[in-house]
Amino acid sequence: MDYEEIRKKADSFLEKYHPSLSIPVPIDDIAERKLNLDIIPLPGLYNVLDMDGFLYGDFSSIAVDKGVMEHVNPARYRFTIAHEVGHLVLHPQLFKVSKVQDVDGWKTFVKAIPDSLLRRVEWQGRCFAGLLLVPQAPLKVEIQKAIKDIKGTMDGISNNIKAHANSGFLREIVEEWVAKSFEVSSQVISKRIEFDKLDKLVSEI
């Protein structure tokens, strides 16, 4: 699947489970209440697997590193849940075969997958997570709102400061502001702007 195919899958998922497209997308509520997934905190999971979470092979649960789940910033936790939901939607046959039920099972499963396939599967999961947590229509709206606010702020500062506020710096500010609305990281917003070719919106500052 390429990016546009994954977008269609994410859009279809949102239409079914969160048609209002209100933000932030309630991904944990969708996972638990609508997909009937248990979210299980596992202490030290990242240290063992170098991953924030994994999907059980029977599609009953998502394991998440306990530290990620309890962190004051919910962005990483939310992305982890969305990523694993992405595997459920995009790769059901692969994960069903895995029969993963614990950390050791996951390690065995990953070792059996060719690196090239694993990289594609993980990339697709990340793309789905970004598209799910940041629907395109609200993204455009939030970018335009951030630009308007930044322009208002820029009008009130000195020309000397404006001269040092290059386009890269301003784009970072937009990404940070928009990320807060969606409760994701600024990197997720940066990738969405890049993949969705929304650079022209940001260049309006």
C-alpha positions in Angstrom: 0.0 0.0 0.0 1.2 3.5 -0.8 0.3 6.6 1.2 -2.9 7.4 -0.7 -4.2 3.9 -0.2 -3.5 4.1 3.5 -5.3 7.5 3.5 -8.4 5.8 2.1 -8.2 3.2 4.8 -7.8 5.8 7.5 -10.6 8.0 6.1 -12.9 5.0 5.9 -12.1 4.1 9.5 -12.8 7.7 10.7 -16.1 7.7 8.8 -17.2 4.6 10.6 -15.9 5.3 14.1 -15.4 9.0 14.4 -17.5 10.8 11.6 -17.6 14.1 13.4 -13.8 14.5 13.0 -13.7 16.5 16.2 -10.2 16.9 17.6 -8.3 15.5 19.4 -9.5 12.2 18.0 -10.5 10.0 21.0 -8.3 7.1 19.9 -8.2 5.3 23.3 -12.0 5.5 23.5 -12.3 4.2 20.0 -9.9 1.4 20.7 -11.6 0.3 24.0 -15.2 1.0 23.4 -15.7 0.5 19.7 -13.0 -2.0 18.8 -13.3 -3.8 22.2 -9.5 -3.8 22.7 -8.0 -4.0 26.2 -5.1 -1.6 26.6 -2.5 -3.3 28.9 0.3 -1.3 30.5 3.6 -3.3 30.7 6.4 -1.8 32.8 9.7 -1.7 30.9 8.3 -2.8 27.6 10.3 -0.3 25.6 13.6 -1.5 27.3 12.8 -5.1 26.2 11.5 -4.6 22.7 12.7 -1.1 21.8 9.0 -0.5 20.9 6.3 1.4 22.7 3.6 -1.2 22.1 2.4 -4.2 20.2 -0.9 -5.8 19.1 -1.9 -9.2 20.4 -2.4 -11.8 17.7 -6.0 -12.5 18.7 -6.8 -8.8 18.3 -8.0 -8.7 21.9 -5.5 -6.2 23.3 -2.8 -3.7 22.8 0.2 -3.7 25.1 1.8 -0.3 25.8 4.9 0.6 27.8 3.6 1.7 31.2 5.9 4.8 31.2 4.5 5.9 27.8 0.9 5.4 29.0 1.5 7.4 32.2 3.6 10.2 30.7 2.2 13.7 31.3 2.4 14.4 27.5 -0.2 12.0 25.9 1.2 12.4 22.3 3.4 9.3 22.3 0.8 7.2 24.0 -1.9 8.3 21.5 0.3 7.6 18.6 1.2 4.1 19.9 -2.5 3.2 20.2 -3.2 4.6 16.7 -0.2 2.7 15.3 -1.4 -0.6 16.6 -4.9 0.0 15.4 -3.3 0.7 12.1 -1.8 -2.8 12.1 -5.3 -4.2 13.0 -6.8 -2.4 10.0 -4.0 -2.8 7.4 -2.3 -6.1 8.3 -4.9 -8.4 10.0 -3.7 -11.6 8.3 -0.1 -11.1 9.2 -0.9 -10.4 12.9 -3.4 -13.2 13.1 -0.7 -15.7 12.0 1.6 -14.3 14.6 -0.5 -15.5 17.5 1.4 -13.1 19.8 0.2 -13.2 23.4 3.2 -11.9 25.3 6.6 -10.2 24.9 8.5 -13.4 24.1 5.9 -14.2 21.4 6.3 -10.8 19.9 10.1 -11.1 19.8 9.8 -14.5 18.1 7.4 -13.0 15.6 9.5 -10.1 14.7 12.6 -12.2 14.2 10.7 -14.3 11.7 9.7 -11.4 9.5 12.2 -10.2 6.8 13.6 -6.8 7.6 12.4 -5.3 4.3 8.8 -6.5 5.1 9.0 -5.3 8.7 10.1 -1.8 7.6 7.2 -1.6 5.2 4.7 -2.8 7.8 5.9 -0.3 10.4 6.0 2.6 7.9 2.4 1.8 6.9 1.4 1.7 10.6 3.0 5.1 11.3 1.3 6.6 8.2 -2.1 5.3 9.3 -1.6 6.6 12.8 -0.8 10.1 11.5 -3.7 10.1 9.2 -6.1 8.8 11.9 -5.1 11.2 14.6 -4.8 14.2 12.2 -7.7 14.1 9.7 -7.0 16.3 6.7 -9.9 18.8 6.9 -9.3 19.7 10.5 -5.6 19.9 9.8 -6.1 22.6 7.2 -8.4 24.5 9.5 -5.9 24.4 12.4 -3.0 25.4 10.2 -4.9 28.4 8.9 -5.9 29.3 12.5 -2.3 29.1 13.7 -1.1 31.2 10.8 -3.7 33.9 11.6 -2.6 33.9 15.3 1.0 34.1 14.4 0.5 36.9 11.9 -1.3 38.8 14.7 1.6 38.2 17.0 4.1 39.2 14.4 2.3 42.5 13.9 3.0 43.4 17.5 6.8 42.7 17.6 9.7 44.7 16.3 11.1 44.6 12.8 14.4 43.4 14.2 12.8 40.3 15.6 10.8 39.8 12.4 14.0 39.9 10.4 15.3 36.8 12.4 12.0 34.9 12.1 12.9 33.0 8.9 10.4 30.6 7.3 11.8 27.5 8.9 11.5 29.0 12.4 7.9 30.1 11.7 7.0 26.7 10.3 8.2 25.1 13.5 6.0 27.4 15.5 3.0 26.5 13.3 3.7 22.8 13.8 4.0 23.2 17.6 0.7 25.1 17.8 -1.2 22.7 15.6 0.2 19.7 17.3 -1.3 20.8 20.6 -4.8 20.9 19.1 -4.5 17.3 17.9 -2.5 16.1 20.9 0.3 14.7 18.7 3.9 15.5 18.4 5.1 18.3 16.1 6.9 15.6 14.1 3.5 14.1 13.2 2.3 17.5 12.0 5.5 18.1 10.0 5.1 14.8 8.2 1.5 15.4 7.4 2.3 18.9 6.0 5.0 17.2 3.9 3.1 14.2 2.7 -0.2 16.1 2.1 1.7 18.9 0.3 0.4 21.6 2.5 3.6 23.7 2.5 1.9 26.4 0.5 -0.5 27.0 3.4 2.4 27.4 5.8 4.2 29.7 3.4 1.4 32.2 3.8 2.9 33.6 7.0 
